[in-house]
Amino acid sequence: MTTRQRLDLLARAYPRLFPRVELQRLLRTQLGAIDALDGWIQRDGGRVRARAPKIIYHICAGNLAVSAWTSLAQGLLLGARNVMKLPGEREDATTTREILAFIRGLPAALRRLVETHRAIDDKLFAQADVIVAFGSDATMESLRTRTRWDQKFIAHGHAVSLLWITDPDRLTMRQAGACAVDVLTYDQLGCLSPQAIYIPARTDILLLGGKLSAALEKEWVKIPSKPARPLSVTARISEARDIALAMGHRLWLPPKKHFGWTVIHDPSPTFRPSPLHGVIYLRQATEAQLRAALSPIAHRISTVGMVGKTSSRLESLFLSLGVSRFCAAGHMQFPPLTWHHDGHAPLAEMVTWVDAEPSA
């Protein structure tokens, strides 16, 4: 089966997740041509072709299925045998069900390239040409010690994301709505979910909080299938609200204090993790304060969603902190297929290349 045939099957099965044009752009961007795996292409006066890995071992995280779907789609484009280690039994079973449902939705010709396991298969792990892993930093460290020198290891450990609003006093309701989409998509569980909104020091907090809370409630109402709120989750949300009240921080809560979202103004600029599930912190900081405020997550920042234009000085500051993606608010959770996840170009990193130089 050629690359174009695999691309066609994947695009037909999941046209919204993996549009044909996006898949074509991904191959051209990272491999130079759609057919680089199937024959020679001209480059720099010579010929090159890509060689796909035979086995890709995917280790899936339990927080979101979309990362596993994307990783598998990349492996299918390459035509590799894809071994999926599903999330552990202690993790959210919903994610495992969604991964398995995605695989069942694939055409038979692609499904034959996929197998799933509940635990790491040591033999297959050792045979794999590429290991793609999602999870905690501890998991990444443990897996790295198991890889051979000639195995490619693409690790996606702990990461967080932020929103930055340049001029919050002039925030429009459309822009507030874009921020709400970023916060509530995937119940704030992914590495692209903002855990804090940073704003300049001189901001009308009451005005901003009112706009954001209205936008969050409007977005929450639109969600057709509300995320689960078991006791463990409501306890974390309640604790965050109680601590904020005890500290004298300003809160904005939903009607009847439901647990869909929470806005908390914490006057400290220093980043602290959110309990997630719709809990978003407003933090004020000057550009001079940002470096120290974000130092706890330096080189852990995946995406910064931007509202309004940003200065080159501020962009340089974020770059020095290891940010790997900037985008407009409302697009944080929906990167193009060509984005460099944690700085990686996965297709380019997974293949090897063969060169044919001109004869004399």
NUBAFI-895235 format. One record per residue (C-alpha): residue number from 1; residue in one letter; x, y, z. Coordinates in steps of 0.1 Angstrom, whole numbers, plus 5000, padded with zeros to 4 digits. Example, Ala and Ser with C-alpha at 12.3 -4.5 7.8 and 13.67 -1.06 7.14 Angstrom:
2
    i  aa  east  north    up
    1   A  5123   4955  5078
    2   S  5137   4989  5071
***
This chain:
360
    i  aa  east  north    up
    1   M  5000   5000  5000
    2   T  5014   5034  4990
    3   T  5015   5065  5012
    4   R  4988   5081  4991
    5   Q  4965   5051  4996
    6   R  4970   5051  5034
    7   L  4965   5089  5034
    8   D  4932   5085  5014
    9   L  4919   5058  5038
   10   L  4927   5078  5069
   11   A  4912   5110  5055
   12   R  4880   5091  5045
   13   A  4877   5075  5079
   14   Y  4882   5107  5099
   15   P  4878   5137  5076
   16   R  4874   5162  5105
   17   L  4903   5150  5126
   18   F  4927   5144  5096
   19   P  4916   5164  5066
   20   R  4932   5153  5034
   21   V  4948   5187  5027
   22   E  4964   5188  5062
   23   L  4978   5153  5058
   24   Q  4993   5162  5024
   25   R  5008   5193  5039
   26   L  5022   5173  5068
   27   L  5040   5149  5045
   28   R  5053   5177  5022
   29   T  5065   5198  5052
   30   Q  5083   5170  5071
   31   L  5094   5146  5044
   32   G  5097   5170  5014
   33   A  5071   5152  4993
   34   I  5041   5130  4997
   35   D  5058   5101  4979
   36   A  5091   5103  4997
   37   L  5085   5068  5012
   38   D  5076   5052  4979
   39   G  5103   5063  4956
   40   W  5132   5087  4949
   41   I  5127   5124  4951
   42   Q  5151   5151  4938
   43   R  5169   5171  4964
   44   D  5201   5193  4961
   45   G  5212   5178  4928
   46   G  5208   5142  4939
   47   R  5181   5118  4949
   48   V  5168   5108  4983
   49   R  5141   5086  4997
   50   A  5127   5080  5032
   51   R  5127   5046  5049
   52   A  5099   5041  5073
   53   P  5103   5024  5107
   54   K  5091   4988  5108
   55   I  5077   4990  5143
   56   I  5065   5021  5162
   57   Y  5057   5015  5199
   58   H  5032   5041  5212
   59   I  5028   5045  5250
   60   C  4995   5063  5256
   61   A  4987   5086  5285
   62   G  4955   5084  5304
   63   N  4944   5120  5303
   64   L  4934   5125  5267
   65   A  4928   5102  5237
   66   V  4936   5128  5211
   67   S  4973   5125  5216
   68   A  4971   5088  5210
   69   W  4949   5092  5179
   70   T  4974   5117  5164
   71   S  5005   5096  5172
   72   L  4988   5065  5156
   73   A  4977   5085  5125
   74   Q  5014   5095  5120
   75   G  5025   5059  5123
   76   L  4998   5048  5098
   77   L  5009   5074  5073
   78   L  5044   5059  5075
   79   G  5030   5024  5070
   80   A  5046   5010  5101
   81   R  5034   4983  5124
   82   N  5019   5003  5153
   83   V  5019   4988  5188
   84   M  4997   5007  5212
   85   K  5003   5003  5250
   86   L  4970   5015  5264
   87   P  4967   5036  5296
   88   G  4970   5018  5329
   89   E  4940   5005  5347
   90   R  4943   5032  5374
   91   E  4939   5059  5347
   92   D  4907   5072  5332
   93   A  4890   5043  5315
   94   T  4872   5067  5292
   95   T  4905   5075  5274
   96   T  4911   5038  5267
   97   R  4876   5033  5254
   98   E  4881   5063  5231
   99   I  4914   5050  5218
  100   L  4899   5016  5210
  101   A  4868   5032  5194
  102   F  4892   5052  5171
  103   I  4910   5020  5161
  104   R  4877   5002  5154
  105   G  4867   5031  5131
  106   L  4897   5026  5109
  107   P  4894   5008  5075
  108   A  4904   4972  5077
  109   A  4936   4978  5057
  110   L  4948   5003  5083
  111   R  4935   4984  5113
  112   R  4957   4955  5103
  113   L  4987   4977  5111
  114   V  4976   4983  5147
  115   E  4977   4961  5178
  116   T  4970   4970  5214
  117   H  4984   4958  5247
  118   R  4974   4965  5283
  119   A  5010   4963  5295
  120   I  5044   4969  5279
  121   D  5054   4939  5259
  122   D  5092   4937  5265
  123   K  5099   4918  5234
  124   L  5081   4942  5211
  125   F  5094   4972  5230
  126   A  5130   4959  5223
  127   Q  5122   4952  5186
  128   A  5107   4987  5180
  129   D  5125   5011  5158
  130   V  5108   5041  5174
  131   I  5093   5047  5209
  132   V  5067   5075  5211
  133   A  5056   5081  5247
  134   F  5032   5103  5265
  135   G  5030   5107  5303
  136   S  5048   5120  5334
  137   D  5084   5130  5336
  138   A  5090   5100  5358
  139   T  5076   5077  5331
  140   M  5098   5093  5304
  141   E  5129   5088  5326
  142   S  5120   5052  5332
  143   L  5114   5045  5295
  144   R  5146   5062  5284
  145   T  5167   5039  5305
  146   R  5151   5009  5286
  147   T  5158   5022  5251
  148   R  5187   5010  5230
  149   W  5212   5035  5215
  150   D  5197   5028  5180
  151   Q  5161   5032  5190
  152   K  5145   5066  5184
  153   F  5128   5079  5215
  154   I  5102   5108  5211
  155   A  5091   5118  5246
  156   H  5062   5140  5256
  157   G  5064   5146  5293
  158   H  5048   5171  5316
  159   A  5039   5204  5300
  160   V  5016   5234  5307
  161   S  5001   5262  5287
  162   L  4991   5298  5293
  163   L  4970   5327  5279
  164   W  4983   5362  5277
  165   I  4960   5392  5272
  166   T  4978   5423  5261
  167   D  4950   5449  5267
  168   P  4924   5432  5290
  169   D  4905   5464  5296
  170   R  4895   5464  5260
  171   L  4888   5427  5258
  172   T  4858   5420  5235
  173   M  4832   5394  5242
  174   R  4844   5375  5211
  175   Q  4879   5374  5225
  176   A  4866   5364  5259
  177   G  4847   5336  5242
  178   A  4879   5324  5225
  179   C  4896   5322  5259
  180   A  4866   5302  5273
  181   V  4870   5277  5244
  182   D  4907   5272  5253
  183   V  4899   5267  5290
  184   L  4869   5243  5286
  185   T  4879   5222  5256
  186   Y  4889   5187  5268
  187   D  4880   5198  5304
  188   Q  4914   5215  5307
  189   L  4932   5181  5309
  190   G  4957   5184  5280
  191   C  4991   5200  5278
  192   L  4975   5227  5255
  193   S  4950   5237  5281
  194   P  4958   5270  5298
  195   Q  4961   5269  5335
  196   A  4965   5306  5340
  197   I  4957   5339  5322
  198   Y  4984   5364  5326
  199   I  4975   5401  5323
  200   P  4994   5434  5328
  201   A  4996   5448  5363
  202   R  4972   5477  5356
  203   T  4940   5459  5348
  204   D  4904   5464  5358
  205   I  4900   5430  5374
  206   L  4863   5433  5381
  207   L  4856   5442  5345
  208   L  4878   5414  5331
  209   G  4864   5388  5355
  210   G  4829   5396  5346
  211   K  4836   5392  5309
  212   L  4854   5359  5313
  213   S  4828   5344  5336
  214   A  4800   5353  5312
  215   A  4820   5338  5283
  216   L  4828   5306  5303
  217   E  4791   5301  5313
  218   K  4780   5306  5277
  219   E  4806   5281  5264
  220   W  4797   5256  5292
  221   V  4761   5257  5283
  222   K  4770   5249  5247
  223   I  4789   5217  5256
  224   P  4766   5188  5246
  225   S  4781   5161  5268
  226   K  4793   5177  5300
  227   P  4825   5162  5315
  228   A  4821   5140  5345
  229   R  4823   5155  5380
  230   P  4829   5126  5404
  231   L  4835   5133  5440
  232   S  4873   5134  5436
  233   V  4870   5162  5410
  234   T  4844   5182  5429
  235   A  4866   5180  5460
  236   R  4896   5195  5441
  237   I  4875   5223  5427
  238   S  4859   5230  5461
  239   E  4893   5231  5477
  240   A  4906   5256  5452
  241   R  4875   5278  5458
  242   D  4878   5275  5496
  243   I  4915   5284  5496
  244   A  4908   5314  5474
  245   L  4881   5326  5497
  246   A  4902   5321  5528
  247   M  4931   5341  5512
  248   G  4907   5369  5503
  249   H  4911   5364  5466
  250   R  4883   5374  5441
  251   L  4862   5346  5427
  252   W  4837   5343  5399
  253   L  4814   5313  5402
  254   P  4788   5299  5379
  255   P  4751   5301  5385
  256   K  4741   5279  5415
  257   K  4778   5274  5420
  258   H  4779   5244  5396
  259   F  4813   5228  5390
  260   G  4817   5236  5353
  261   W  4842   5265  5357
  262   T  4858   5288  5382
  263   V  4877   5320  5378
  264   I  4901   5330  5406
  265   H  4921   5362  5408
  266   D  4954   5354  5426
  267   P  4974   5386  5431
  268   S  5006   5367  5431
  269   P  5022   5365  5397
  270   T  5040   5333  5404
  271   F  5026   5303  5385
  272   R  5010   5276  5405
  273   P  4992   5246  5389
  274   S  4955   5246  5385
  275   P  4934   5217  5397
  276   L  4921   5218  5361
  277   H  4884   5209  5353
  278   G  4876   5245  5344
  279   V  4896   5263  5372
  280   I  4915   5292  5357
  281   Y  4937   5317  5375
  282   L  4940   5354  5366
  283   R  4976   5365  5374
  284   Q  4989   5401  5370
  285   A  5025   5407  5361
  286   T  5046   5433  5344
  287   E  5069   5421  5316
  288   A  5098   5425  5341
  289   Q  5081   5402  5366
  290   L  5072   5374  5341
  291   R  5106   5357  5340
  292   A  5106   5351  5378
  293   A  5068   5344  5378
  294   L  5072   5316  5352
  295   S  5105   5302  5364
  296   P  5088   5272  5381
  297   I  5076   5260  5346
  298   A  5105   5272  5325
  299   H  5111   5248  5296
  300   R  5077   5232  5305
  301   I  5055   5257  5286
  302   S  5040   5242  5255
  303   T  5017   5269  5242
  304   V  5010   5305  5248
  305   G  4976   5317  5235
  306   M  4977   5354  5227
  307   V  4949   5380  5228
  308   G  4961   5411  5210
  309   K  4995   5420  5196
  310   T  5026   5412  5217
  311   S  5059   5430  5217
  312   S  5091   5414  5203
  313   R  5105   5418  5238
  314   L  5078   5398  5254
  315   E  5080   5372  5226
  316   S  5117   5369  5232
  317   L  5111   5364  5269
  318   F  5087   5336  5263
  319   L  5112   5320  5239
  320   S  5139   5321  5265
  321   L  5115   5302  5288
  322   G  5113   5274  5263
  323   V  5078   5281  5248
  324   S  5074   5259  5217
  325   R  5042   5274  5202
  326   F  5023   5307  5200
  327   C  4988   5310  5186
  328   A  4957   5331  5188
  329   A  4933   5326  5217
  330   G  4906   5301  5207
  331   H  4931   5279  5188
  332   M  4952   5265  5216
  333   Q  4935   5231  5216
  334   F  4934   5229  5178
  335   P  4969   5230  5164
  336   P  4975   5222  5127
  337   L  4988   5187  5120
  338   T  5021   5203  5110
  339   W  5028   5218  5144
  340   H  5060   5207  5162
  341   H  5046   5190  5193
  342   D  5071   5198  5221
  343   G  5094   5209  5194
  344   H  5094   5176  5175
  345   A  5088   5170  5138
  346   P  5076   5135  5143
  347   L  5075   5121  5107
  348   A  5109   5136  5100
  349   E  5123   5121  5132
  350   M  5109   5087  5128
  351   V  5122   5080  5093
  352   T  5157   5073  5081
  353   W  5170   5086  5047
  354   V  5188   5070  5018
  355   D  5209   5092  4994
  356   A  5218   5085  4958
  357   E  5244   5109  4946
  358   P  5249   5117  4909
  359   S  5272   5093  4890
  360   A  5305   5106  4876
***
